[in-house]
Amino acid sequence: MNISSAILHIAPGRLAEAREALLKLSGLEIHAETPEGKMVVVLEDDDLESAANKYVTLHGLPGVASVAMVYQYSDDESVETEEVQA
């Protein structure tokens, strides 16, 4: 499991377009947004590779000028479960 949050800076005139694209990404929630173009998003994924790919995707979305990760947590629950069962 991987949970992270980021602040996105988006061109104010493209907020609606960016919001629409963001909401199509699985495991992503928009938690805050300003008219000036800042958004706080939270991403939840099964693994770090998938999360990393989403961050690459965020940089390419319409109107997104920058993406800054502000929090990240990862835990491999499947390994812990296998060790307990062994």
PDB file of N, CA, C and O in Angstrom:
ATOM      1  N   MET A   1       0.849  -1.168   0.000  1.00  0.00           N
ATOM      2  CA  MET A   1       0.000   0.000   0.000  1.00  0.00           C
ATOM      3  C   MET A   1       0.894   1.231   0.000  1.00  0.00           C
ATOM      4  O   MET A   1       1.928   1.264   0.667  1.00  0.00           O
ATOM      5  N   ASN A   2       0.486   2.231  -0.750  1.00  0.00           N
ATOM      6  CA  ASN A   2       1.207   3.487  -0.824  1.00  0.00           C
ATOM      7  C   ASN A   2       0.191   4.624  -0.774  1.00  0.00           C
ATOM      8  O   ASN A   2      -0.759   4.660  -1.556  1.00  0.00           O
ATOM      9  N   ILE A   3       0.406   5.548   0.154  1.00  0.00           N
ATOM     10  CA  ILE A   3      -0.452   6.727   0.264  1.00  0.00           C
ATOM     11  C   ILE A   3       0.462   7.943   0.195  1.00  0.00           C
ATOM     12  O   ILE A   3       1.484   8.003   0.878  1.00  0.00           O
ATOM     13  N   SER A   4       0.086   8.905  -0.633  1.00  0.00           N
ATOM     14  CA  SER A   4       0.877  10.118  -0.727  1.00  0.00           C
ATOM     15  C   SER A   4      -0.030  11.301  -1.021  1.00  0.00           C
ATOM     16  O   SER A   4      -1.167  11.141  -1.464  1.00  0.00           O
ATOM     17  N   SER A   5       0.493  12.485  -0.766  1.00  0.00           N
ATOM     18  CA  SER A   5      -0.258  13.693  -1.095  1.00  0.00           C
ATOM     19  C   SER A   5       0.668  14.656  -1.807  1.00  0.00           C
ATOM     20  O   SER A   5       1.887  14.615  -1.639  1.00  0.00           O
ATOM     21  N   ALA A   6       0.066  15.525  -2.606  1.00  0.00           N
ATOM     22  CA  ALA A   6       0.845  16.476  -3.392  1.00  0.00           C
ATOM     23  C   ALA A   6       0.076  17.772  -3.551  1.00  0.00           C
ATOM     24  O   ALA A   6      -1.152  17.811  -3.475  1.00  0.00           O
ATOM     25  N   ILE A   7       0.837  18.829  -3.774  1.00  0.00           N
ATOM     26  CA  ILE A   7       0.260  20.124  -4.129  1.00  0.00           C
ATOM     27  C   ILE A   7       0.547  20.325  -5.606  1.00  0.00           C
ATOM     28  O   ILE A   7       1.693  20.232  -6.047  1.00  0.00           O
ATOM     29  N   LEU A   8      -0.497  20.600  -6.361  1.00  0.00           N
ATOM     30  CA  LEU A   8      -0.368  20.867  -7.794  1.00  0.00           C
ATOM     31  C   LEU A   8      -0.588  22.347  -8.039  1.00  0.00           C
ATOM     32  O   LEU A   8      -1.478  22.956  -7.444  1.00  0.00           O
ATOM     33  N   HIS A   9       0.214  22.920  -8.905  1.00  0.00           N
ATOM     34  CA  HIS A   9       0.005  24.297  -9.356  1.00  0.00           C
ATOM     35  C   HIS A   9      -0.497  24.196 -10.793  1.00  0.00           C
ATOM     36  O   HIS A   9       0.163  23.630 -11.665  1.00  0.00           O
ATOM     37  N   ILE A  10      -1.682  24.761 -11.012  1.00  0.00           N
ATOM     38  CA  ILE A  10      -2.360  24.638 -12.296  1.00  0.00           C
ATOM     39  C   ILE A  10      -2.675  26.040 -12.821  1.00  0.00           C
ATOM     40  O   ILE A  10      -3.019  26.936 -12.050  1.00  0.00           O
ATOM     41  N   ALA A  11      -2.555  26.218 -14.116  1.00  0.00           N
ATOM     42  CA  ALA A  11      -2.919  27.495 -14.732  1.00  0.00           C
ATOM     43  C   ALA A  11      -4.383  27.782 -14.399  1.00  0.00           C
ATOM     44  O   ALA A  11      -5.246  26.961 -14.711  1.00  0.00           O
ATOM     45  N   PRO A  12      -4.688  28.926 -13.774  1.00  0.00           N
ATOM     46  CA  PRO A  12      -6.065  29.208 -13.339  1.00  0.00           C
ATOM     47  C   PRO A  12      -7.115  29.047 -14.429  1.00  0.00           C
ATOM     48  O   PRO A  12      -8.233  28.617 -14.144  1.00  0.00           O
ATOM     49  N   GLY A  13      -6.784  29.379 -15.652  1.00  0.00           N
ATOM     50  CA  GLY A  13      -7.733  29.260 -16.745  1.00  0.00           C
ATOM     51  C   GLY A  13      -7.994  27.821 -17.180  1.00  0.00           C
ATOM     52  O   GLY A  13      -8.880  27.565 -17.995  1.00  0.00           O
ATOM     53  N   ARG A  14      -7.220  26.881 -16.634  1.00  0.00           N
ATOM     54  CA  ARG A  14      -7.365  25.479 -17.024  1.00  0.00           C
ATOM     55  C   ARG A  14      -7.768  24.587 -15.856  1.00  0.00           C
ATOM     56  O   ARG A  14      -7.649  23.365 -15.935  1.00  0.00           O
ATOM     57  N   LEU A  15      -8.245  25.198 -14.771  1.00  0.00           N
ATOM     58  CA  LEU A  15      -8.628  24.421 -13.580  1.00  0.00           C
ATOM     59  C   LEU A  15      -9.707  23.378 -13.881  1.00  0.00           C
ATOM     60  O   LEU A  15      -9.586  22.227 -13.461  1.00  0.00           O
ATOM     61  N   ALA A  16     -10.738  23.760 -14.589  1.00  0.00           N
ATOM     62  CA  ALA A  16     -11.831  22.825 -14.880  1.00  0.00           C
ATOM     63  C   ALA A  16     -11.329  21.643 -15.706  1.00  0.00           C
ATOM     64  O   ALA A  16     -11.692  20.496 -15.446  1.00  0.00           O
ATOM     65  N   GLU A  17     -10.506  21.927 -16.685  1.00  0.00           N
ATOM     66  CA  GLU A  17      -9.944  20.878 -17.547  1.00  0.00           C
ATOM     67  C   GLU A  17      -9.040  19.941 -16.735  1.00  0.00           C
ATOM     68  O   GLU A  17      -9.105  18.721 -16.889  1.00  0.00           O
ATOM     69  N   ALA A  18      -8.203  20.517 -15.877  1.00  0.00           N
ATOM     70  CA  ALA A  18      -7.310  19.708 -15.045  1.00  0.00           C
ATOM     71  C   ALA A  18      -8.112  18.871 -14.048  1.00  0.00           C
ATOM     72  O   ALA A  18      -7.816  17.693 -13.848  1.00  0.00           O
ATOM     73  N   ARG A  19      -9.123  19.472 -13.423  1.00  0.00           N
ATOM     74  CA  ARG A  19      -9.957  18.752 -12.458  1.00  0.00           C
ATOM     75  C   ARG A  19     -10.604  17.532 -13.108  1.00  0.00           C
ATOM     76  O   ARG A  19     -10.625  16.445 -12.531  1.00  0.00           O
ATOM     77  N   GLU A  20     -11.127  17.724 -14.306  1.00  0.00           N
ATOM     78  CA  GLU A  20     -11.769  16.627 -15.023  1.00  0.00           C
ATOM     79  C   GLU A  20     -10.771  15.488 -15.287  1.00  0.00           C
ATOM     80  O   GLU A  20     -11.106  14.317 -15.110  1.00  0.00           O
ATOM     81  N   ALA A  21      -9.565  15.829 -15.704  1.00  0.00           N
ATOM     82  CA  ALA A  21      -8.532  14.818 -15.968  1.00  0.00           C
ATOM     83  C   ALA A  21      -8.105  14.122 -14.678  1.00  0.00           C
ATOM     84  O   ALA A  21      -7.898  12.909 -14.664  1.00  0.00           O
ATOM     85  N   LEU A  22      -7.975  14.888 -13.595  1.00  0.00           N
ATOM     86  CA  LEU A  22      -7.572  14.304 -12.309  1.00  0.00           C
ATOM     87  C   LEU A  22      -8.597  13.301 -11.800  1.00  0.00           C
ATOM     88  O   LEU A  22      -8.231  12.238 -11.299  1.00  0.00           O
ATOM     89  N   LEU A  23      -9.855  13.628 -11.923  1.00  0.00           N
ATOM     90  CA  LEU A  23     -10.904  12.759 -11.402  1.00  0.00           C
ATOM     91  C   LEU A  23     -11.011  11.438 -12.164  1.00  0.00           C
ATOM     92  O   LEU A  23     -11.662  10.505 -11.694  1.00  0.00           O
ATOM     93  N   LYS A  24     -10.380  11.354 -13.330  1.00  0.00           N
ATOM     94  CA  LYS A  24     -10.371  10.109 -14.094  1.00  0.00           C
ATOM     95  C   LYS A  24      -9.300   9.135 -13.602  1.00  0.00           C
ATOM     96  O   LYS A  24      -9.319   7.959 -13.963  1.00  0.00           O
ATOM     97  N   LEU A  25      -8.358   9.626 -12.773  1.00  0.00           N
ATOM     98  CA  LEU A  25      -7.292   8.774 -12.262  1.00  0.00           C
ATOM     99  C   LEU A  25      -7.801   7.965 -11.071  1.00  0.00           C
ATOM    100  O   LEU A  25      -8.343   8.526 -10.119  1.00  0.00           O
ATOM    101  N   SER A  26      -7.627   6.665 -11.128  1.00  0.00           N
ATOM    102  CA  SER A  26      -8.078   5.819 -10.011  1.00  0.00           C
ATOM    103  C   SER A  26      -7.204   6.070  -8.782  1.00  0.00           C
ATOM    104  O   SER A  26      -5.999   6.292  -8.897  1.00  0.00           O
ATOM    105  N   GLY A  27      -7.822   6.032  -7.626  1.00  0.00           N
ATOM    106  CA  GLY A  27      -7.099   6.203  -6.374  1.00  0.00           C
ATOM    107  C   GLY A  27      -6.698   7.628  -6.059  1.00  0.00           C
ATOM    108  O   GLY A  27      -5.901   7.846  -5.147  1.00  0.00           O
ATOM    109  N   LEU A  28      -7.224   8.610  -6.783  1.00  0.00           N
ATOM    110  CA  LEU A  28      -6.881  10.009  -6.540  1.00  0.00           C
ATOM    111  C   LEU A  28      -8.102  10.759  -6.032  1.00  0.00           C
ATOM    112  O   LEU A  28      -9.200  10.625  -6.572  1.00  0.00           O
ATOM    113  N   GLU A  29      -7.895  11.548  -4.987  1.00  0.00           N
ATOM    114  CA  GLU A  29      -8.955  12.411  -4.448  1.00  0.00           C
ATOM    115  C   GLU A  29      -8.435  13.833  -4.375  1.00  0.00           C
ATOM    116  O   GLU A  29      -7.290  14.065  -3.987  1.00  0.00           O
ATOM    117  N   ILE A  30      -9.273  14.781  -4.747  1.00  0.00           N
ATOM    118  CA  ILE A  30      -8.943  16.197  -4.610  1.00  0.00           C
ATOM    119  C   ILE A  30      -9.477  16.645  -3.251  1.00  0.00           C
ATOM    120  O   ILE A  30     -10.667  16.506  -2.968  1.00  0.00           O
ATOM    121  N   HIS A  31      -8.588  17.183  -2.413  1.00  0.00           N
ATOM    122  CA  HIS A  31      -8.997  17.588  -1.066  1.00  0.00           C
ATOM    123  C   HIS A  31      -9.150  19.088  -0.903  1.00  0.00           C
ATOM    124  O   HIS A  31      -9.870  19.541  -0.013  1.00  0.00           O
ATOM    125  N   ALA A  32      -8.488  19.863  -1.743  1.00  0.00           N
ATOM    126  CA  ALA A  32      -8.615  21.326  -1.650  1.00  0.00           C
ATOM    127  C   ALA A  32      -8.252  21.930  -2.996  1.00  0.00           C
ATOM    128  O   ALA A  32      -7.503  21.353  -3.784  1.00  0.00           O
ATOM    129  N   GLU A  33      -8.811  23.115  -3.232  1.00  0.00           N
ATOM    130  CA  GLU A  33      -8.563  23.801  -4.505  1.00  0.00           C
ATOM    131  C   GLU A  33      -8.762  25.292  -4.290  1.00  0.00           C
ATOM    132  O   GLU A  33      -9.676  25.708  -3.579  1.00  0.00           O
ATOM    133  N   THR A  34      -7.897  26.100  -4.912  1.00  0.00           N
ATOM    134  CA  THR A  34      -8.061  27.549  -4.845  1.00  0.00           C
ATOM    135  C   THR A  34      -8.293  28.093  -6.248  1.00  0.00           C
ATOM    136  O   THR A  34      -7.881  27.471  -7.227  1.00  0.00           O
ATOM    137  N   PRO A  35      -8.950  29.252  -6.359  1.00  0.00           N
ATOM    138  CA  PRO A  35      -9.166  29.865  -7.677  1.00  0.00           C
ATOM    139  C   PRO A  35      -7.853  30.259  -8.356  1.00  0.00           C
ATOM    140  O   PRO A  35      -7.805  30.425  -9.575  1.00  0.00           O
ATOM    141  N   GLU A  36      -6.789  30.407  -7.562  1.00  0.00           N
ATOM    142  CA  GLU A  36      -5.482  30.782  -8.124  1.00  0.00           C
ATOM    143  C   GLU A  36      -4.763  29.601  -8.775  1.00  0.00           C
ATOM    144  O   GLU A  36      -3.739  29.796  -9.429  1.00  0.00           O
ATOM    145  N   GLY A  37      -5.277  28.387  -8.609  1.00  0.00           N
ATOM    146  CA  GLY A  37      -4.698  27.240  -9.291  1.00  0.00           C
ATOM    147  C   GLY A  37      -3.922  26.261  -8.442  1.00  0.00           C
ATOM    148  O   GLY A  37      -3.164  25.453  -8.978  1.00  0.00           O
ATOM    149  N   LYS A  38      -4.090  26.308  -7.130  1.00  0.00           N
ATOM    150  CA  LYS A  38      -3.427  25.310  -6.282  1.00  0.00           C
ATOM    151  C   LYS A  38      -4.438  24.226  -5.920  1.00  0.00           C
ATOM    152  O   LYS A  38      -5.592  24.518  -5.607  1.00  0.00           O
ATOM    153  N   MET A  39      -3.986  22.966  -5.968  1.00  0.00           N
ATOM    154  CA  MET A  39      -4.823  21.830  -5.572  1.00  0.00           C
ATOM    155  C   MET A  39      -4.025  20.917  -4.657  1.00  0.00           C
ATOM    156  O   MET A  39      -2.825  20.715  -4.846  1.00  0.00           O
ATOM    157  N   VAL A  40      -4.706  20.375  -3.674  1.00  0.00           N
ATOM    158  CA  VAL A  40      -4.125  19.352  -2.813  1.00  0.00           C
ATOM    159  C   VAL A  40      -4.808  18.044  -3.177  1.00  0.00           C
ATOM    160  O   VAL A  40      -6.034  17.937  -3.137  1.00  0.00           O
ATOM    161  N   VAL A  41      -3.997  17.044  -3.537  1.00  0.00           N
ATOM    162  CA  VAL A  41      -4.535  15.742  -3.909  1.00  0.00           C
ATOM    163  C   VAL A  41      -3.918  14.660  -3.048  1.00  0.00           C
ATOM    164  O   VAL A  41      -2.798  14.802  -2.558  1.00  0.00           O
ATOM    165  N   VAL A  42      -4.661  13.572  -2.868  1.00  0.00           N
ATOM    166  CA  VAL A  42      -4.165  12.390  -2.172  1.00  0.00           C
ATOM    167  C   VAL A  42      -4.272  11.230  -3.150  1.00  0.00           C
ATOM    168  O   VAL A  42      -5.291  11.052  -3.818  1.00  0.00           O
ATOM    169  N   LEU A  43      -3.199  10.443  -3.222  1.00  0.00           N
ATOM    170  CA  LEU A  43      -3.166   9.274  -4.087  1.00  0.00           C
ATOM    171  C   LEU A  43      -2.974   8.022  -3.246  1.00  0.00           C
ATOM    172  O   LEU A  43      -2.162   8.003  -2.322  1.00  0.00           O
ATOM    173  N   GLU A  44      -3.721   6.984  -3.569  1.00  0.00           N
ATOM    174  CA  GLU A  44      -3.569   5.701  -2.899  1.00  0.00           C
ATOM    175  C   GLU A  44      -3.367   4.631  -3.960  1.00  0.00           C
ATOM    176  O   GLU A  44      -4.142   4.528  -4.911  1.00  0.00           O
ATOM    177  N   ASP A  45      -2.312   3.833  -3.787  1.00  0.00           N
ATOM    178  CA  ASP A  45      -1.965   2.782  -4.743  1.00  0.00           C
ATOM    179  C   ASP A  45      -1.560   1.514  -4.011  1.00  0.00           C
ATOM    180  O   ASP A  45      -1.330   1.511  -2.802  1.00  0.00           O
ATOM    181  N   ASP A  46      -1.481   0.436  -4.785  1.00  0.00           N
ATOM    182  CA  ASP A  46      -1.070  -0.841  -4.218  1.00  0.00           C
ATOM    183  C   ASP A  46       0.441  -0.944  -4.053  1.00  0.00           C
ATOM    184  O   ASP A  46       0.919  -1.651  -3.166  1.00  0.00           O
ATOM    185  N   ASP A  47       1.195  -0.250  -4.894  1.00  0.00           N
ATOM    186  CA  ASP A  47       2.649  -0.362  -4.810  1.00  0.00           C
ATOM    187  C   ASP A  47       3.326   0.938  -5.216  1.00  0.00           C
ATOM    188  O   ASP A  47       2.691   1.837  -5.768  1.00  0.00           O
ATOM    189  N   LEU A  48       4.624   1.027  -4.935  1.00  0.00           N
ATOM    190  CA  LEU A  48       5.383   2.246  -5.219  1.00  0.00           C
ATOM    191  C   LEU A  48       5.516   2.514  -6.713  1.00  0.00           C
ATOM    192  O   LEU A  48       5.489   3.670  -7.136  1.00  0.00           O
ATOM    193  N   GLU A  49       5.660   1.472  -7.512  1.00  0.00           N
ATOM    194  CA  GLU A  49       5.821   1.672  -8.950  1.00  0.00           C
ATOM    195  C   GLU A  49       4.577   2.316  -9.554  1.00  0.00           C
ATOM    196  O   GLU A  49       4.678   3.235 -10.366  1.00  0.00           O
ATOM    197  N   SER A  50       3.410   1.832  -9.154  1.00  0.00           N
ATOM    198  CA  SER A  50       2.159   2.401  -9.642  1.00  0.00           C
ATOM    199  C   SER A  50       2.034   3.863  -9.209  1.00  0.00           C
ATOM    200  O   SER A  50       1.603   4.713  -9.989  1.00  0.00           O
ATOM    201  N   ALA A  51       2.409   4.144  -7.976  1.00  0.00           N
ATOM    202  CA  ALA A  51       2.354   5.522  -7.473  1.00  0.00           C
ATOM    203  C   ALA A  51       3.299   6.419  -8.266  1.00  0.00           C
ATOM    204  O   ALA A  51       2.938   7.540  -8.627  1.00  0.00           O
ATOM    205  N   ALA A  52       4.490   5.936  -8.532  1.00  0.00           N
ATOM    206  CA  ALA A  52       5.465   6.718  -9.296  1.00  0.00           C
ATOM    207  C   ALA A  52       4.931   7.021 -10.693  1.00  0.00           C
ATOM    208  O   ALA A  52       5.107   8.127 -11.204  1.00  0.00           O
ATOM    209  N   ASN A  53       4.289   6.052 -11.298  1.00  0.00           N
ATOM    210  CA  ASN A  53       3.710   6.263 -12.631  1.00  0.00           C
ATOM    211  C   ASN A  53       2.616   7.329 -12.599  1.00  0.00           C
ATOM    212  O   ASN A  53       2.483   8.112 -13.540  1.00  0.00           O
ATOM    213  N   LYS A  54       1.831   7.361 -11.514  1.00  0.00           N
ATOM    214  CA  LYS A  54       0.792   8.391 -11.398  1.00  0.00           C
ATOM    215  C   LYS A  54       1.411   9.779 -11.293  1.00  0.00           C
ATOM    216  O   LYS A  54       0.882  10.738 -11.854  1.00  0.00           O
ATOM    217  N   TYR A  55       2.527   9.891 -10.580  1.00  0.00           N
ATOM    218  CA  TYR A  55       3.177  11.201 -10.471  1.00  0.00           C
ATOM    219  C   TYR A  55       3.692  11.664 -11.829  1.00  0.00           C
ATOM    220  O   TYR A  55       3.638  12.855 -12.135  1.00  0.00           O
ATOM    221  N   VAL A  56       4.184  10.751 -12.636  1.00  0.00           N
ATOM    222  CA  VAL A  56       4.603  11.098 -13.993  1.00  0.00           C
ATOM    223  C   VAL A  56       3.388  11.578 -14.782  1.00  0.00           C
ATOM    224  O   VAL A  56       3.472  12.561 -15.519  1.00  0.00           O
ATOM    225  N   THR A  57       2.260  10.888 -14.630  1.00  0.00           N
ATOM    226  CA  THR A  57       1.021  11.266 -15.314  1.00  0.00           C
ATOM    227  C   THR A  57       0.564  12.660 -14.882  1.00  0.00           C
ATOM    228  O   THR A  57       0.141  13.459 -15.718  1.00  0.00           O
ATOM    229  N   LEU A  58       0.648  12.957 -13.579  1.00  0.00           N
ATOM    230  CA  LEU A  58       0.225  14.269 -13.080  1.00  0.00           C
ATOM    231  C   LEU A  58       0.967  15.401 -13.786  1.00  0.00           C
ATOM    232  O   LEU A  58       0.368  16.421 -14.126  1.00  0.00           O
ATOM    233  N   HIS A  59       2.262  15.223 -14.005  1.00  0.00           N
ATOM    234  CA  HIS A  59       3.064  16.269 -14.659  1.00  0.00           C
ATOM    235  C   HIS A  59       2.607  16.539 -16.087  1.00  0.00           C
ATOM    236  O   HIS A  59       2.831  17.631 -16.609  1.00  0.00           O
ATOM    237  N   GLY A  60       1.967  15.560 -16.726  1.00  0.00           N
ATOM    238  CA  GLY A  60       1.551  15.726 -18.108  1.00  0.00           C
ATOM    239  C   GLY A  60       0.105  16.145 -18.305  1.00  0.00           C
ATOM    240  O   GLY A  60      -0.349  16.268 -19.443  1.00  0.00           O
ATOM    241  N   LEU A  61      -0.623  16.364 -17.228  1.00  0.00           N
ATOM    242  CA  LEU A  61      -2.037  16.741 -17.349  1.00  0.00           C
ATOM    243  C   LEU A  61      -2.189  18.180 -17.818  1.00  0.00           C
ATOM    244  O   LEU A  61      -1.303  19.004 -17.589  1.00  0.00           O
ATOM    245  N   PRO A  62      -3.309  18.489 -18.476  1.00  0.00           N
ATOM    246  CA  PRO A  62      -3.525  19.835 -19.024  1.00  0.00           C
ATOM    247  C   PRO A  62      -3.461  20.914 -17.948  1.00  0.00           C
ATOM    248  O   PRO A  62      -4.141  20.829 -16.926  1.00  0.00           O
ATOM    249  N   GLY A  63      -2.639  21.923 -18.190  1.00  0.00           N
ATOM    250  CA  GLY A  63      -2.567  23.063 -17.297  1.00  0.00           C
ATOM    251  C   GLY A  63      -1.697  22.891 -16.069  1.00  0.00           C
ATOM    252  O   GLY A  63      -1.474  23.863 -15.347  1.00  0.00           O
ATOM    253  N   VAL A  64      -1.193  21.691 -15.803  1.00  0.00           N
ATOM    254  CA  VAL A  64      -0.384  21.455 -14.599  1.00  0.00           C
ATOM    255  C   VAL A  64       1.015  22.015 -14.829  1.00  0.00           C
ATOM    256  O   VAL A  64       1.732  21.583 -15.732  1.00  0.00           O
ATOM    257  N   ALA A  65       1.391  22.987 -13.994  1.00  0.00           N
ATOM    258  CA  ALA A  65       2.701  23.617 -14.095  1.00  0.00           C
ATOM    259  C   ALA A  65       3.726  22.937 -13.195  1.00  0.00           C
ATOM    260  O   ALA A  65       4.902  22.846 -13.548  1.00  0.00           O
ATOM    261  N   SER A  66       3.277  22.453 -12.015  1.00  0.00           N
ATOM    262  CA  SER A  66       4.206  21.769 -11.116  1.00  0.00           C
ATOM    263  C   SER A  66       3.449  20.834 -10.176  1.00  0.00           C
ATOM    264  O   SER A  66       2.263  21.011  -9.899  1.00  0.00           O
ATOM    265  N   VAL A  67       4.186  19.835  -9.698  1.00  0.00           N
ATOM    266  CA  VAL A  67       3.657  18.843  -8.757  1.00  0.00           C
ATOM    267  C   VAL A  67       4.696  18.693  -7.662  1.00  0.00           C
ATOM    268  O   VAL A  67       5.859  18.405  -7.941  1.00  0.00           O
ATOM    269  N   ALA A  68       4.281  18.888  -6.411  1.00  0.00           N
ATOM    270  CA  ALA A  68       5.206  18.757  -5.286  1.00  0.00           C
ATOM    271  C   ALA A  68       4.633  17.768  -4.273  1.00  0.00           C
ATOM    272  O   ALA A  68       3.610  18.037  -3.644  1.00  0.00           O
ATOM    273  N   MET A  69       5.300  16.620  -4.120  1.00  0.00           N
ATOM    274  CA  MET A  69       4.866  15.652  -3.121  1.00  0.00           C
ATOM    275  C   MET A  69       5.171  16.216  -1.736  1.00  0.00           C
ATOM    276  O   MET A  69       6.273  16.706  -1.490  1.00  0.00           O
ATOM    277  N   VAL A  70       4.186  16.144  -0.828  1.00  0.00           N
ATOM    278  CA  VAL A  70       4.386  16.669   0.516  1.00  0.00           C
ATOM    279  C   VAL A  70       4.299  15.585   1.588  1.00  0.00           C
ATOM    280  O   VAL A  70       4.675  15.821   2.736  1.00  0.00           O
ATOM    281  N   TYR A  71       3.808  14.404   1.224  1.00  0.00           N
ATOM    282  CA  TYR A  71       3.710  13.309   2.190  1.00  0.00           C
ATOM    283  C   TYR A  71       3.719  11.998   1.433  1.00  0.00           C
ATOM    284  O   TYR A  71       3.148  11.899   0.346  1.00  0.00           O
ATOM    285  N   GLN A  72       4.374  10.975   2.009  1.00  0.00           N
ATOM    286  CA  GLN A  72       4.374   9.651   1.401  1.00  0.00           C
ATOM    287  C   GLN A  72       4.521   8.597   2.482  1.00  0.00           C
ATOM    288  O   GLN A  72       5.367   8.713   3.368  1.00  0.00           O
ATOM    289  N   TYR A  73       3.690   7.567   2.401  1.00  0.00           N
ATOM    290  CA  TYR A  73       3.758   6.434   3.321  1.00  0.00           C
ATOM    291  C   TYR A  73       3.602   5.166   2.500  1.00  0.00           C
ATOM    292  O   TYR A  73       2.730   5.089   1.635  1.00  0.00           O
ATOM    293  N   SER A  74       4.439   4.171   2.763  1.00  0.00           N
ATOM    294  CA  SER A  74       4.272   2.889   2.082  1.00  0.00           C
ATOM    295  C   SER A  74       4.463   1.762   3.088  1.00  0.00           C
ATOM    296  O   SER A  74       5.213   1.875   4.058  1.00  0.00           O
ATOM    297  N   ASP A  75       3.758   0.681   2.817  1.00  0.00           N
ATOM    298  CA  ASP A  75       3.792  -0.481   3.686  1.00  0.00           C
ATOM    299  C   ASP A  75       3.485  -1.698   2.825  1.00  0.00           C
ATOM    300  O   ASP A  75       2.544  -1.672   2.031  1.00  0.00           O
ATOM    301  N   ASP A  76       4.249  -2.741   2.968  1.00  0.00           N
ATOM    302  CA  ASP A  76       4.008  -3.958   2.193  1.00  0.00           C
ATOM    303  C   ASP A  76       3.235  -4.935   3.054  1.00  0.00           C
ATOM    304  O   ASP A  76       3.816  -5.813   3.692  1.00  0.00           O
ATOM    305  N   GLU A  77       1.922  -4.780   3.068  1.00  0.00           N
ATOM    306  CA  GLU A  77       1.058  -5.624   3.903  1.00  0.00           C
ATOM    307  C   GLU A  77       1.114  -7.088   3.493  1.00  0.00           C
ATOM    308  O   GLU A  77       1.001  -7.966   4.348  1.00  0.00           O
ATOM    309  N   SER A  78       1.287  -7.374   2.196  1.00  0.00           N
ATOM    310  CA  SER A  78       1.282  -8.752   1.748  1.00  0.00           C
ATOM    311  C   SER A  78       2.465  -9.529   2.313  1.00  0.00           C
ATOM    312  O   SER A  78       2.324 -10.718   2.600  1.00  0.00           O
ATOM    313  N   VAL A  79       3.631  -8.895   2.482  1.00  0.00           N
ATOM    314  CA  VAL A  79       4.792  -9.575   3.049  1.00  0.00           C
ATOM    315  C   VAL A  79       4.528  -9.922   4.497  1.00  0.00           C
ATOM    316  O   VAL A  79       4.840 -11.030   4.933  1.00  0.00           O
ATOM    317  N   GLU A  80       3.959  -8.997   5.251  1.00  0.00           N
ATOM    318  CA  GLU A  80       3.669  -9.255   6.658  1.00  0.00           C
ATOM    319  C   GLU A  80       2.670 -10.406   6.796  1.00  0.00           C
ATOM    320  O   GLU A  80       2.825 -11.249   7.680  1.00  0.00           O
ATOM    321  N   THR A  81       1.669 -10.454   5.954  1.00  0.00           N
ATOM    322  CA  THR A  81       0.674 -11.515   6.008  1.00  0.00           C
ATOM    323  C   THR A  81       1.307 -12.870   5.711  1.00  0.00           C
ATOM    324  O   THR A  81       1.008 -13.851   6.392  1.00  0.00           O
ATOM    325  N   GLU A  82       2.182 -12.938   4.697  1.00  0.00           N
ATOM    326  CA  GLU A  82       2.838 -14.189   4.343  1.00  0.00           C
ATOM    327  C   GLU A  82       3.737 -14.670   5.468  1.00  0.00           C
ATOM    328  O   GLU A  82       3.789 -15.869   5.745  1.00  0.00           O
ATOM    329  N   GLU A  83       4.444 -13.759   6.118  1.00  0.00           N
ATOM    330  CA  GLU A  83       5.348 -14.148   7.200  1.00  0.00           C
ATOM    331  C   GLU A  83       4.569 -14.713   8.385  1.00  0.00           C
ATOM    332  O   GLU A  83       5.024 -15.666   9.018  1.00  0.00           O
ATOM    333  N   VAL A  84       3.429 -14.157   8.692  1.00  0.00           N
ATOM    334  CA  VAL A  84       2.614 -14.623   9.806  1.00  0.00           C
ATOM    335  C   VAL A  84       2.071 -16.008   9.511  1.00  0.00           C
ATOM    336  O   VAL A  84       2.004 -16.851  10.406  1.00  0.00           O
ATOM    337  N   GLN A  85       1.682 -16.255   8.262  1.00  0.00           N
ATOM    338  CA  GLN A  85       1.109 -17.555   7.894  1.00  0.00           C
ATOM    339  C   GLN A  85       2.174 -18.639   7.804  1.00  0.00           C
ATOM    340  O   GLN A  85       1.839 -19.815   7.940  1.00  0.00           O
ATOM    341  N   ALA A  86       3.423 -18.305   7.586  1.00  0.00           N
ATOM    342  CA  ALA A  86       4.476 -19.300   7.384  1.00  0.00           C
ATOM    343  C   ALA A  86       4.859 -20.040   8.628  1.00  0.00           C
ATOM    344  O   ALA A  86       5.734 -20.904   8.588  1.00  0.00           O
TER     345      ALA A  86
END
